[in-house]
Amino acid sequence: MTDSTTTTTRTARGGTAGTLTAMCTCLVLVVASVSALNLAMPALAVDLSASTTALTWIADAYTVALAALVLPIGALGDRFGRRTVLVAGTAVFALGSAAGAFADSTAVLIGWRVVMGLGAAMIMPGTLSTITAAFPAEQRERGVAIWSGFAAAGAIVGLLAAGVLLEVSSWRAIFGVSAGVAVLGGVLALSLAPDTRDEHRRPLDHPGAWTSAVAIGALVYGIIEGSEQGWTSPRVLVAFAVSGAALVLYAILGFRRSHPLLDPRLFGIRGFRAGAVTILVQFMAVFGFFFVGLQYLQLVLGYSPLHAAVALVPIAVVVLPTTVLTPRLVRVAGVKVVMTGGLALLAAGLFALSFLGTGSGYAPFLAGLVVAGLGVGITSAVGTAAIVGSLRADQQGVASAMNDATREVGAAVGIAVMGSVYAQGYRSALPPLTELPADLVHTVESSAPAGLHVAATLGPQGGPLATAVTDAFIEGLSHSLLTIAVVVAVAAIGTAIAAPRRERDGG
């Protein structure tokens, strides 16, 4: 919110720098927790006997809860105070993360990841809306750009931290440290940031909250289970039908309500619509790639967790300065050109990565990573700017909520889509395993890390199996990367046709 709709002091004790520090610390916590556990997937597959589907749920339970709840909880923050809800969220997050460190099964870990997602949904909306509310107009653009940079690079921060922890401890340490950072974020928010809120106490949209949550949850459930149960199985078809029905119901109710959770009419604004699509597909690509790409570095190239995390640092080196420079590019070339170019670079990088093979090494991986990183930096900044810039000053709370929601929905769907396509491609590419006992066949088919673990227990006889598992992994990896590259390319074509030339172009 802004001057006319925000109460409390504009400048907190820490000033704009302190507010930015507190909000970006909390933001990095939320984003890093999406990516950090991806580095531990091989260890989780062995330690908890987790299948690829279970691993996908461990990664996605957090993002689904975050995506489903970020809009309604953002509305609560507008009503009762964004910092108040954010600080409560850090406590919930810390509890879920600390408990997750002691999980002894995939089901228990998935449950605590849901609790962490709830805490993250309480934290995330207040980060951007507090910055847009607390910063003077002349500093707001830079504040949003820095926020976008940390949102994009926070994933790498999480991976690096996880890599260090996995070198000296186990995956459980990731949860313990995350709990500590949550406490730190809460303290910084209380000490440095103002507690902004919407002075117009609009009624909460309970039907909108329920229908949006059901639509997102059922969609992700159907995508993940589709690779395991079959895309035409009754369970999967029902999930997709429920998701579609909930989305339609949300739109119908939204048109009828005076104060919907997210007004469907906003999608008639070209800048809002283009920005939302751009952020959605960008996060689909980024977090879907992390889920499968990190396993390439560890399983095929043989990197340690820390080495794998360091191998992804170039994307952060590219992303951060690119997000800061993008507002200048937009002023010179316009939203349409910059947005389309960013999506095209992201699609090109992913397409190049889809050609990786068992003997490719790191150099082709790095080349594709840098190209994709340029696209990520551009799309993150221009997408957020398009959403924020397309709405009036008194609609910035909505802009922040939409920006958050599209990021988390994109992350949840991206992990689900790429995890499912990868799992199906991996299983389909495995040769007949007739020489193995039935229980080992099931283990090998469940995930590539488990398959390589089985091969290692067979001694010299495990060599052919390890080769077959690695080849099958590459097949699944290629299919998943190509799928998401096509999605991003289609989005680029769409923005070239329909995106506004400038942020304030009409709908």
C-alpha positions in Angstrom: 0.0 0.0 0.0 1.0 3.6 -0.2 0.4 7.0 1.5 -3.4 7.0 1.1 -4.0 3.5 2.3 -1.2 2.8 4.7 -1.2 3.5 8.4 1.8 3.7 10.8 5.1 5.5 10.5 6.7 5.5 7.1 10.2 5.4 8.4 11.1 2.7 11.0 14.1 2.8 13.3 16.3 1.3 10.7 15.1 3.7 7.9 14.8 2.4 4.4 18.1 0.5 4.6 17.0 -1.2 7.7 13.6 -2.1 6.3 15.3 -3.5 3.1 17.7 -5.5 5.2 14.9 -7.1 7.3 12.6 -7.8 4.4 15.3 -9.2 2.2 16.5 -11.5 5.1 13.0 -12.9 5.4 12.6 -13.1 1.6 15.8 -15.1 1.2 14.7 -17.5 4.0 11.4 -18.2 2.1 13.0 -18.6 -1.3 16.1 -20.5 -0.1 13.8 -23.0 1.6 12.3 -23.9 -1.8 15.7 -24.6 -3.3 18.0 -25.8 -0.4 16.4 -29.2 0.0 16.9 -30.0 -3.7 20.6 -30.4 -3.0 19.8 -33.2 -0.5 17.5 -35.2 -2.8 20.1 -38.0 -3.4 20.6 -38.3 0.4 16.9 -38.3 1.1 16.2 -40.9 -1.5 18.6 -43.3 0.3 18.1 -42.2 3.9 14.3 -42.3 3.9 13.9 -44.8 1.1 12.0 -42.1 -0.9 10.8 -42.6 -4.4 10.9 -39.9 -7.1 7.3 -39.1 -6.4 7.9 -38.9 -2.6 10.9 -36.6 -3.3 8.7 -34.4 -5.5 6.2 -34.2 -2.6 8.9 -33.3 -0.1 10.0 -30.5 -2.4 6.5 -29.4 -3.3 4.6 -29.7 -0.1 6.2 -26.5 1.0 5.6 -24.6 -2.2 2.0 -25.9 -2.5 1.1 -24.6 1.0 2.9 -21.3 0.3 1.2 -20.9 -3.1 -2.3 -21.8 -1.8 -2.2 -19.6 1.2 -0.1 -16.5 0.2 -3.1 -14.5 -1.1 -5.5 -15.0 1.8 -2.8 -14.5 4.4 -1.6 -11.4 2.5 -5.1 -10.1 2.9 -4.8 -10.7 6.7 -1.6 -8.8 6.7 -3.2 -5.8 5.0 -5.9 -5.9 7.6 -4.0 -6.6 10.9 -0.5 -5.4 10.1 2.0 -6.8 7.7 4.9 -7.0 10.1 2.6 -8.5 12.8 1.7 -11.4 10.5 5.2 -11.7 9.1 6.8 -12.1 12.6 4.1 -14.7 13.6 5.1 -16.5 10.4 8.7 -16.6 11.3 7.7 -18.4 14.6 5.5 -20.9 12.7 8.3 -21.4 10.1 10.9 -22.0 12.9 8.7 -24.6 14.6 8.1 -26.5 11.4 11.7 -26.4 10.4 13.0 -27.5 13.8 10.6 -30.4 13.9 11.4 -31.4 10.3 15.0 -32.0 11.4 13.8 -35.0 13.4 11.6 -36.6 10.8 12.1 -40.3 10.4 9.8 -40.9 7.3 8.8 -39.2 4.1 5.2 -38.7 5.4 6.4 -37.0 8.5 8.8 -34.8 6.6 6.1 -33.8 4.1 3.8 -32.8 6.9 6.4 -30.5 8.5 7.2 -29.1 5.1 3.5 -28.1 4.9 3.9 -26.3 8.3 6.9 -24.5 6.9 4.9 -23.5 3.9 2.2 -22.0 6.1 4.9 -20.0 7.9 6.4 -18.9 4.6 2.9 -17.8 3.4 2.7 -15.5 6.4 6.1 -14.1 5.8 6.2 -13.6 2.0 3.4 -11.1 1.3 4.7 -8.6 3.8 8.2 -8.3 2.3 7.4 -6.5 -0.9 4.3 -4.7 0.3 6.3 -3.3 3.2 9.0 -2.0 0.9 6.5 -0.4 -1.5 4.7 1.2 1.5 7.7 2.4 3.5 9.9 3.7 0.7 9.5 7.2 -0.7 8.2 7.2 -4.3 11.7 8.2 -5.7 13.3 5.2 -4.0 10.6 2.6 -4.6 11.8 1.5 -8.0 15.2 0.7 -6.8 13.8 -1.0 -3.7 11.6 -3.3 -5.8 14.6 -4.0 -8.1 16.7 -5.1 -5.2 13.9 -7.1 -3.8 13.6 -8.9 -7.2 17.3 -9.6 -7.2 17.2 -11.2 -3.8 14.1 -13.1 -4.8 15.9 -14.6 -7.8 19.3 -15.1 -6.1 18.0 -16.3 -2.8 17.7 -19.8 -4.3 21.4 -19.8 -4.8 22.0 -18.6 -1.3 20.0 -21.5 0.0 21.9 -24.0 -2.2 25.3 -22.7 -1.0 24.3 -22.9 2.6 22.8 -26.4 2.1 26.0 -27.4 0.3 28.2 -26.4 3.2 25.9 -28.1 5.8 25.8 -31.3 3.8 29.6 -31.3 3.7 29.9 -31.2 7.5 26.6 -32.8 8.5 23.4 -34.3 7.1 20.2 -33.0 5.5 18.8 -32.5 9.0 21.1 -29.6 9.6 19.4 -27.7 6.8 16.2 -27.7 8.8 18.0 -26.7 12.0 19.8 -23.7 10.4 16.6 -22.6 8.7 14.8 -22.5 12.0 17.6 -20.2 13.4 17.4 -17.9 10.3 13.6 -17.6 10.8 14.2 -16.4 14.4 16.8 -13.9 13.1 14.4 -12.6 10.4 11.6 -12.1 13.0 14.0 -10.1 15.3 15.2 -7.9 12.4 11.6 -7.2 11.3 10.6 -6.2 14.8 13.7 -4.0 15.2 14.0 -2.4 11.8 10.8 -2.4 9.8 7.5 -0.5 10.2 4.2 -2.3 10.7 2.1 -1.1 7.7 -1.5 -1.9 7.0 -4.4 -1.0 4.8 -6.5 1.7 6.6 -9.6 0.6 4.7 -10.7 -2.6 6.6 -12.2 -4.5 3.8 -14.0 -7.8 4.5 -12.0 -10.9 4.0 -12.9 -13.0 1.0 -13.4 -16.5 2.6 -14.8 -18.2 -0.6 -12.0 -16.8 -2.6 -9.4 -18.1 -0.1 -10.9 -21.6 -0.2 -11.4 -21.9 -3.9 -8.0 -20.6 -4.8 -6.3 -23.0 -2.3 -8.3 -26.0 -3.7 -7.5 -25.0 -7.3 -3.7 -24.8 -6.7 -3.5 -27.9 -4.5 -5.6 -30.1 -6.8 -3.6 -29.0 -9.8 -0.2 -29.8 -8.3 -1.6 -33.1 -6.9 -2.8 -34.2 -10.3 0.5 -33.3 -12.0 2.7 -35.2 -9.4 0.4 -38.2 -9.2 0.0 -38.3 -13.0 3.5 -39.7 -13.6 2.9 -42.4 -10.9 -0.7 -43.4 -11.4 -1.0 -42.6 -15.1 -2.5 -39.4 -16.7 -5.8 -41.1 -17.4 -6.3 -42.7 -13.9 -9.5 -41.7 -12.2 -7.7 -40.1 -9.3 -5.7 -37.8 -11.6 -8.6 -36.9 -13.8 -10.7 -36.0 -10.7 -7.9 -33.8 -9.4 -7.7 -31.8 -12.6 -11.5 -31.5 -12.7 -11.6 -30.3 -9.2 -8.9 -27.7 -9.9 -10.6 -26.4 -13.0 -14.0 -26.2 -11.2 -12.5 -24.4 -8.3 -10.8 -21.9 -10.6 -14.0 -21.2 -12.5 -15.9 -20.8 -9.2 -13.3 -18.4 -7.9 -13.7 -16.3 -11.1 -17.5 -16.3 -10.9 -17.5 -15.4 -7.2 -14.8 -12.8 -7.8 -16.8 -10.9 -10.4 -19.8 -10.8 -7.9 -18.0 -9.7 -4.8 -17.2 -6.1 -3.9 -13.8 -7.0 -2.5 -12.5 -10.2 -3.9 -9.2 -11.7 -2.8 -7.8 -11.0 -6.2 -10.2 -9.2 -8.6 -10.4 -11.3 -11.9 -10.9 -8.0 -13.7 -7.3 -7.1 -13.1 -6.3 -9.7 -15.7 -7.9 -7.4 -18.3 -4.9 -5.0 -17.7 -2.2 -6.0 -20.2 0.7 -5.1 -18.0 -0.7 -7.0 -15.0 -1.5 -10.0 -17.1 1.8 -10.1 -18.9 3.8 -9.6 -15.7 1.9 -12.4 -14.0 2.5 -14.8 -16.8 6.2 -13.8 -17.0 6.8 -14.4 -13.3 4.8 -17.6 -13.3 6.8 -19.3 -16.1 10.1 -17.9 -14.8 9.6 -19.6 -11.5 8.4 -22.7 -13.1 11.6 -22.9 -15.0 14.0 -21.9 -12.2 12.7 -24.2 -9.5 11.9 -27.1 -11.8 15.4 -26.9 -13.1 16.9 -26.9 -9.6 14.9 -30.1 -8.8 16.5 -32.0 -11.7 19.6 -30.0 -12.6 21.3 -30.5 -9.2 20.9 -34.2 -9.5 22.8 -34.0 -12.8 25.7 -32.4 -11.1 25.8 -34.9 -8.3 24.8 -38.2 -10.0 26.4 -37.7 -13.5 29.3 -35.4 -12.8 29.9 -36.8 -9.3 30.0 -33.5 -7.6 29.7 -33.3 -3.8 26.7 -31.2 -2.5 28.9 -28.2 -1.9 30.6 -28.5 -5.3 27.2 -28.8 -6.9 26.0 -25.6 -5.1 29.2 -23.7 -6.1 28.6 -24.8 -9.7 25.4 -22.9 -9.7 26.9 -19.6 -8.4 27.4 -18.2 -11.9 23.6 -17.8 -12.2 23.5 -15.6 -9.1 26.5 -13.6 -10.4 24.5 -13.0 -13.6 21.1 -12.5 -12.0 21.8 -9.8 -9.4 23.4 -7.1 -11.6 20.9 -7.9 -14.4 17.9 -7.2 -12.2 19.4 -3.9 -11.1 20.1 -2.9 -14.7 16.7 -4.0 -16.1 14.7 -0.9 -15.1 17.1 1.1 -17.3 16.5 -1.3 -20.2 12.8 -0.9 -19.8 13.0 2.8 -19.9 15.0 2.7 -23.1 13.3 -0.3 -25.0 10.0 -0.7 -23.3 8.3 -3.5 -21.4 7.3 -5.6 -24.4 10.8 -5.8 -25.9 12.6 -6.5 -22.6 10.1 -9.0 -21.3 10.0 -11.0 -24.6 13.8 -10.9 -24.8 14.2 -12.1 -21.2 11.8 -15.1 -21.8 13.6 -15.9 -25.0 17.0 -16.0 -23.3 15.6 -18.2 -20.5 14.0 -20.6 -23.1 17.3 -20.7 -25.1 19.3 -21.6 -22.0 17.0 -24.4 -21.0 16.9 -25.7 -24.6 20.7 -25.8 -24.7 20.8 -27.7 -21.3 18.4 -30.3 -22.6 21.2 -31.6 -24.9 23.4 -32.5 -21.9 24.7 -36.1 -21.9 26.7 -38.4 -19.7 30.0 -37.2 -21.2 29.1 -33.5 -21.5 30.9 -32.3 -18.5 30.5 -28.9 -16.8 31.3 -26.5 -19.7 28.1 -26.9 -21.7 26.1 -26.9 -18.4 27.8 -23.5 -17.5 27.1 -22.0 -20.9 23.4 -22.9 -20.7 23.3 -21.7 -17.1 24.7 -18.2 -18.0 22.2 -17.7 -20.8 19.3 -18.8 -18.7 20.6 -16.6 -15.8 20.4 -13.5 -18.0 16.8 -14.4 -18.8 16.0 -15.0 -15.1 17.4 -11.6 -14.1 15.5 -9.8 -16.8 12.2 -11.5 -16.4 12.3 -11.3 -12.6 12.7 -7.5 -12.6 10.5 -6.7 -15.6 7.7 -9.0 -14.5 7.5 -7.5 -11.1 7.8 -4.0 -12.4 5.0 -4.7 -14.9 2.6 -5.9 -12.2 3.5 -3.1 -9.8 3.5 -0.4 -12.5 0.2 -1.4 -14.1 -1.8 -0.7 -11.0 -2.7 2.5 -9.1 -0.9 3.7 -6.0 -3.8 2.4 -3.8 -3.6 -1.1 -5.4 0.0 -1.9 -4.5 -1.0 -4.4 -1.8 -2.8 -6.3 -4.6 0.3 -6.0 -6.8 2.5 -7.4 -4.1 0.1 -10.3 -3.4 -0.1 -11.2 -7.1 3.6 -11.0 -7.5 4.1 -13.4 -4.5 1.3 -15.7 -5.6 2.5 -16.1 -9.2 6.1 -16.8 -8.0 5.0 -19.6 -5.6 2.4 -21.1 -7.9 5.1 -21.1 -10.6 7.6 -22.8 -8.3 5.0 -25.4 -7.2 3.8 -26.2 -10.7 7.4 -26.2 -12.1 8.6 -28.7 -9.6 5.6 -30.9 -10.2 5.8 -30.7 -14.0 9.5 -31.3 -14.3 9.6 -33.9 -11.5 6.8 -35.8 -13.2 8.2 -35.6 -16.7 11.6 -36.6 -15.4 10.3 -39.5 -13.4 8.3 -40.8 -16.4 11.2 -40.4 -18.7 13.6 -42.1 -16.3 11.4 -45.2 -15.8 10.6 -45.5 -19.5 14.3 -45.4 -20.4 15.4 -48.1 -18.0 16.1 -51.5 -19.7 14.4 -54.7 -18.4 15.9 -55.5 -15.0 15.2 -59.2 -15.2 18.3 -60.3 -13.4 17.5 -58.3 -10.2 15.1 -59.5 -7.4 11.7 -57.8 -7.4 12.4 -55.6 -4.4 15.6 -54.2 -6.0 13.8 -53.6 -9.3 11.3 -51.5 -7.5 14.1 -49.6 -5.7 15.9 -48.9 -9.0 12.7 -47.7 -10.7 11.8 -45.5 -7.8 14.7 -43.0 -8.4 18.1 -42.6 -10.0 19.9 -42.0 -6.6 18.4 -45.2 -5.3 19.3 -47.0 -8.5 23.0 -46.0 -8.2 23.0 -47.0 -4.6 21.8 -50.5 -5.5 24.5 -50.7 -8.2 27.1 -49.7 -5.7 26.1 -52.7 -3.5 26.5 -55.2 -6.3 30.2 -54.7 -6.6 31.8 -55.3 -10.1 28.4 -56.6 -11.3 26.9 -53.2 -10.6 28.7 -51.4 -13.4 26.2 -52.1 -16.2 23.3 -51.2 -13.9 25.0 -47.9 -13.0 25.4 -47.1 -16.7 21.8 -48.0 -17.4 20.6 -45.8 -14.5 22.7 -42.9 -15.5 21.6 -43.1 -19.2 18.0 -43.3 -18.0 18.5 -40.3 -15.8 19.8 -38.2 -18.7 16.8 -39.2 -20.8 14.4 -38.0 -18.0 16.5 -34.8 -17.5 16.4 -34.0 -21.2 12.6 -34.6 -21.5 11.9 -32.3 -18.5 14.2 -29.5 -19.6 12.8 -29.6 -23.2 9.2 -29.5 -21.8 9.8 -26.4 -19.7 11.8 -24.7 -22.5 8.8 -25.1 -24.8 6.5 -23.6 -22.1 8.8 -20.5 -21.7 9.1 -20.1 -25.5 5.3 -20.1 -25.8 5.2 -17.4 -23.1 7.7 -15.4 -25.0 5.6 -15.5 -28.1 2.6 -14.5 -26.1 4.3 -11.4 -24.6 5.6 -10.4 -28.0 2.0 -10.3 -29.1 0.1 -9.1 -26.1 2.4 -7.3 -23.6 2.2 -3.5 -23.4 4.9 -1.4 -24.7 5.1 0.6 -21.5 4.2 -0.2 -17.9 1.2 2.2 -17.9 -0.3 1.1 -21.2 -4.0 0.4 -20.8 -5.7 -2.9 -20.7 
